Amino acid sequence: MAKTYKKNVQNVYRVPLYAHFWTWWMLALSLAVLSLVVGLVVSIKIIQVALWSLVAVLTSWRAYSLMKSVIKAGTIGKYITQKKAEKAVTKSLLATMTVNRLQDTPFISVPSVRVCDSRPSHISVEVEKLAGMYEVEKMTEDINASFRGRLGGYAVTSAMITTDGLTYKFVLEDVAIDKTWRPATMEDITAEKYAITLQDGLTVKLDERAHIAVWGKTGSKKTTVLFGMVLQLFAMGADVRFIDGKDEFSAFSGFYPSEKIASDVEAVQSQLNDVLAIVSERQKIMSEETQKRQKIGLKASEVGLRPIALIADEIGSIVALMDSKQAKKFVADLTAIIQRGRSVGVSVIASTQDPSTDTLPQKIRQQFSTKILLGSANGDTQRMAFGELASVGGVEDFRGYYMCDGLTSQPMKFYVPDLYSHEFNELGAFEKTYKMGLGMVCLLYTSDAADDKA
C-alpha cells in the first residue's frame, strides 16, 4: 500500500515520524518506563500493566511479522537483500519523481515496492501503480538503476502491467550469464526419461507438464528449438511422431520409420488416429495399474510407459492444405490428444508462426503448459501467447520469452539452444541418438500393447 512522504525543511521527502512503527513503539516504551518511575511515588499499577502490555503486543506483532517475512524469503540473507533492494528502488523512484504528487501540497504518494530474490534464476520486482505514474518502459530504467554492487549484473528482461492495471511487474536476470543449452557430448544429450532440457536451468518433466508450444516468425529458430527436443527424445527412447508441415524431418526417413513422419493430409490424419488409439489403450493400462496399486494420480513414468511425443511443426501449413471438414477433424483429434495425453505419457509439441486463432484455436493453445515465443513480437501476439505482455522493445537474435505453468509467474527470457558448436545439428547426430535410444527401450520401459502398436 502506498505511503505518503512529506517534504522537510531541507526540501527532501521523508516518511513522517508518525507513520513509522518504531515511533509508536518507542513512545509506548518511554511511557512504560516513565510509569515505573512515577509508580515509586504514586500507585498506578493498572496504567503500568496497560502500558507494558501494549509494549509486549507491539513487540510480539513486530517479531511475528519479521519472522513471517524471513520464512517467506527463505533465509535471513535473502530477506536482508530484498529489503535493501526495496529501499533502493523506492529511492530511485523518489530521485526521478516517478511517483504520484499530491496536487498543491508538500506531500507525495510513494508506491509500495516488493522484491523477491529467487537467485540464481531471477529477481522479481512488483511496484504499485498509482495515478499519474508513467509507462512501464520508462519504469524499467528506474528499476535497472536501483540494482548495483553484487546485484549489478541483474537487469530487467521482462516488464509488464497486470491486467487490472494496478501493479508493475518486472523480472530481472543476470544478463552476464548465457543460459543457452549447448550440448558438447552424447552425455549432454542423454536425458532422464520424460525430462527435456530447454535451456540451462530449465528442464521440463513431460509427465508433469506434457505439452509445449513454440511460436516465432520465419528465421526465429523455431526448428532449432524443436531439433534440440528431438535429440533428447530420441536419446531417452521415446516414440516420436512427426507432423511435418515444412518437410524439415523428412531427412530422418533414412534411419527412422517413415510411417511416423507425416507431411500430407492423409498421412497426418492416419498419424492422429494411431496416437488416439494408443491414448485409449494406455488409459486402460493406467486404470488397471491404479486398481492394482490402489494409488490415485499415477504418472506414466511410474508405470513404466514409454514416452510418446507428437511433434507438429508449422500446423498452419498443414491446415492450409485441408478442406473445412478435414480441418475441423484435425483440430478435434489434436485437442483430444492434448486433453487426454498428459496422464498417459503422450505429449504434443507444436510449432507455428504465431499463436493466433487462425492457426491454433484457443481451446488448444490454453492446454500447453510450456509456451515459448521467439524473436520480437507485437503486444497482441505476446498477449495471445502468454495472456499478458512479456516486454516492450525488440528481442535480440536467438532469444525470446517463455512461460511454464508452476515454474514461472510471468514471461521470462528464453535462449535458443546451440546445436551447431559441436555439430549436433548434423543428421548423423540424430541417427546416433536414435539408435542409442533403441537400446534404452528394453531397459527402461515396460512392454505393453500400446508400445507394441507404437
N, C-alpha and C positions, 0 to 999 in steps of 0.2 A: 504494500500500500504506500502511496506517495507520502513524502514528508515535506513539510513546509519549512523553508530556510528563510532567515531574516538577515538583512544587511546590517552589519555592525558599524561602529564609528569609523573603522578603517576601510569601509566600503567592501568588506568581504562577507560573503554569505555563509552563515553558520546555522546549525540546528540550535534553536533557542534552548536555554538551560531547562526550561520547564518540560521540554519534550524528551529529555534524557531520563532513562530509567535510574541511572546512578544518582541523579539529583534527588529524586524522591527517596531512594534507599538511604543516602547519606543524611537526609533530613529526618527520616524516621529513626535512624541510629542515633543521631545527635540528640533528638528529643528523648529517646530511651535512656541515654547516658545522663542527660540532664535530670531526668526523673529520679535517677539513683541519688544524685546529689541533693535534690530537693527533698527526697524521701528521708534523708538524715535529719531533717528539721520537721517536716510535716508528713503525716501518714497519707500516702496516695497510692496504696497497693493496687487498686483497681486500674488506675491510669498506667502504672508501671507494667502490669500484666498485659494491658491492651497494646501498649507501645512495643514491648518486646515480642509479643505475638505477631504484630504487624511486621517487625523486622524479620522474624522467623519465616513468615509466609512469603515475603518478598524474596528472601534469600533462597528458600526452597524452590519457589517458582523459577527463579533465575537459573539455579543449578539444574533443575529438570529440563528447562529449555536448552541449556548449554549441552547437557548430556544427550538429549534427543538429536541435536544438530550434529554432534560429533559422531553418534552412531549412524546417522544418515549419510554423513560424509565418508565413513568407513574407518578413518584414522584421524588422530589429532593433527597430524601433519597436513592432511588434505583439508581439514576444517580450517586451519590457520591460513593455508594457501587460498582457499575460497574466500575467506573474509578479507584478506589483503586485496585480492582481485576485485571484489565488490567495491571496496573503498576506492581503488584505482579507477574503476570505470565511472563511479559517481563523481570523482574528482575531474575526470576528463569531460564528463557531461557539463559540469559546472564551468570548467575552463572555456568551453566552446559555446556555452549558454544553450546547449541542446536540451532545454527544459521548458516548462510552462510558466512564463512570467505572469504573475497576477497583476492585472492592469491597474496602473496608478497607485501602486503600493510598493513598499520596500521588501515585499515578500516574493519568493518564487516557490513553485511546487516542483520538487525533485522526485523523479520516478524511482520506484523500488528496483533494485538490481539483485539478481540471484545468479550465482556462478556454481556450476557443478564440475568438479575435477574428475574426469574419467580417463586420465592418462594411464598408459601411453596412447590410448585410442584417440581421445579428443577432449576438449573442454567445451562445455556449453554455457551460454550466457543468455539470460532472459531479462529483458528490460521492459518495465511497464510503459505503455504508450499513452501519453497524455495529450490533450487537445493542443494543437499548435506545434507539436514536435515534427521534425522534418522526415523525409523519406528514408527508407531502410538503407539505400546505397550510401547516403551521407553518414548515417549512423555507423556504418561499417568502419569508416575512418577513425571514429572516436574509439570504437572497441579495439581496433588494432593498436592504436596509440597507447592503450591502457596496459598492454602486456609487454613487460620489459624484463631485463635480468634473465633468470633461468627460464622464464616463460617467453622470452623474446622471440623464440623461433616459431611460436604459435600465431597463426593468422586466420582470419575468417575465411572459410571455404564455402559456407552455406549461410544465407541470410534470408529471413522471411518475416512476414507479419502474420500472426494467427488469423484464421478465418473470421473470428469475432472482432478483429481489429483492435484488440486490447493489449497485445504483447508483441514486442520484437523478440525473435529467437535467432540466435547465432550459434554456429558450430565452428570451433577453431581447431585446426590440426597443425601438427608440426610440419611446416612446408619444406623443411630441410631434409625430411625423411622421404625417400622414394618407396612407396608401398607396392610397386609393381612386382607381381609374381613372375619370377624369371627362372624357370627350371633349367638346371645345368646338367643333371644326370638322371638316369632312369629312376633312381631312388626318390628324386624330387617329384616325379610323375606318379609313382606308386601311391595310391590313396587308400585310406581306410574305407571299407565298404560303406557306401551311401554318403561319403564325405567328399565335397567338391571345394577346392580352394579357388577363390575368385581373385584375391589379391593378398598380399602379406597381411596377416592379421584378420582376414575374413574367410572363414571356412563355413560352408553351409551343409548341414546334415539333411539329405533329401528325404529321410524317413520322418523328419520333423517339419521341414519346410520344403515341400516336394517340388513346387513349380517355380520356374524362373522366366522372366520376360526381359528381353534385350531390345531396346529401341535406339535408333540413330539414323541419321541421313547417310546416303552413299558416301563411303570414304571415312566413316567414323570408327571403323574397325569392329563392327558387329561380328563379322565372320571370325576374326581373330579370337574374340571372346568365346564364341561357340567352339572353335577348334581347341582352345585350352580346356574346356569342359569335356570334349570328346576324348582327348588324350587320357584324362583321368578316368572316364567311364570305361574306356577300353581296358585300361590297366587293372581296374577292380573286377573285371569280368562281367560287366553289365551287358544286358541285351539292349543294344541301341538301334532304334528305328529312325529312319530319316524321311521327312517330307521335304524334298529338295526343290525349293522354288527357283533357285538360280543355278542349278547343276553344280553347286560347289562341292558336293560329296560324291559325285559320280565316279571320281578317280579312285575311291575306296573299293570299287567293284572288283579290282584285280586281286584283292585278298579277303574282301568282306562279302557275305552273301548278298547278291544283287537284289534278291526279292525284298530285302529290308531297306532298299533305297528307292523311294517312290518320287517320281517327278511329273507324271501325267495324272490326269484326273482319275482315271480308272484305278491306277495303282495306288493312289493316295487313299481312295475310298476303301480299297481292299486292306490297306495297312491299318486304317482306323478300325475296320471290322475285326481284324485279327487282334488288335490291342484290346478292344472292348470284350472279346471272348476271353482273353487272358485275365482281365479285371474280374469278370464274372466268376471264372474258375477260382481265382485267388480269394475272392470273398467267401467262397465255400470253405476253403482251406483255413482262412483266418477264423471263421465261425467255429470250425471243428477244434482248432487249437485253443480258442477261448474256452470252450466247454471242457476240453481235456485238462487245461492248466488252471481253470477256474480263476482267470485273470482278465479283467476288462481293460481295454486300451492297449493291447499288444501292438508292437511295431513290426513291420515286415522284416526288419533286420533281426529282431529277437526270434522270429520263427525260422529264419534262415532262407528267406526267399531272395532270389537273385534280383538285383535292381534292374528295372526296365525304364529306359528313357526314350521318349518320343521327341525328337528334335525337329521342330517345324521352322524352317528357315524361309523368310520372306513369304509369310502367309498371304499377303496381298497379291503376290504374283500368282499363287495357286488359285485363289478365289476368283481372280480376273478371268481365268480360263473356264469357269463353271457357269452354267445357267442358273437361274434363280432357285430351281428345285434342288440342284446339286449343292449350291452354296448353303442353302438352308440346312440340308442334311449334314454337310461338313461341319457347320457351326454347332449343330445339335450333338453330333458324335464327339467333337473335340471338347465341348462343355461337359458331356457325360464322363469322359476320361479324366478330365481335370477334377471334377467334383468327387468322383469315386476312387480315383487312383492313389491318392496320398496314403490312405490307410493300408494299401496292399502293395506298396513298393513300386508304383508306376508314376513316373514324373513326366511332366511336359515342359520342355524348354523351347520357348517361342521367340522368334525374331521378326520384327517388322520395322519399316522406316519410321513410323510414328504410331502412337497409341490411340489414334482416332477411332471412332466407332465404325468408320468406313472399312478399316482393315481388321479391327479387333473389337468385337462387341463388348459393351461394358460388363455384361454378366461373365464374360471370360476374363477380362482384364482385372476384375476385382479378386479373382481366385489366385493370382500369382503372389506368393509370399515374398519373393525377392524380385525387385524391379530395378533395372539398370537403364539409364538414359545417357547415351554417349554424345559427345560434342555439344555445340551450342544449340539451344532451343529457345523459342519464344515462351512467354508466360503461359499461354494457353496450352501448349504442348507439355510443359512441366506440370501443370495442374492436372492434365489428363493422365499423366504417368504416375504422379505421386499424390494427387489430391490437394496439392499446395505448391507454392512457388519455391523452387530449390534455391535459386540465386539470381541476381541480376548480372548483366555483362556477359562477355564471351567466356568460353572454356577452351583451354589450350589443347593441342593435339594429344591424342592417346589418353584423354581424360573424359570424365563425365560425372554423373551422380548416381547414387543407389540408395534404396531403402530396403530394409529386411525386417519383416514382422518379428517382434520380440527382441531384436538386436539394436534397432535404431528408432528414434522418435521423430526424426526429420531427415531429409536428404543429406547424404554425406559424400565426400569426394571419392570418385572411383578411378582406378588406374588400370588401363588395358594391359593384359599380360604380354610379356615379351617372349615370344616363341622363336624369335629369329636369331638372337645372340648365340644360341647353342644348337641351332638347326633343328628345333623341334617343330618347325613348320614344314619339314620335308616329309614326303609321302612315306619314306622308309621308317620314320619315327612312329607314325601311326600304325603301320603294319607290325612293327616290333612290339608296341604296347598291346595291340590286339592279340597277338599270339601269346604274349606273357599273360594276358587276362584269361585266355582259354584255359591255361593251366591252373588258374585260381578257382575256376568254376567248380571243379570237383572237390576242391579243398574247403571252400567257404560256404557253398550253398547246397541246400537240400535238393534232391531230385524229385520233382513233382510234375503233375500233369501240365501245369501252366508253363513250367520251364521246358518241358519236352516239346510243347507246342511252339515255344519261342525258338 
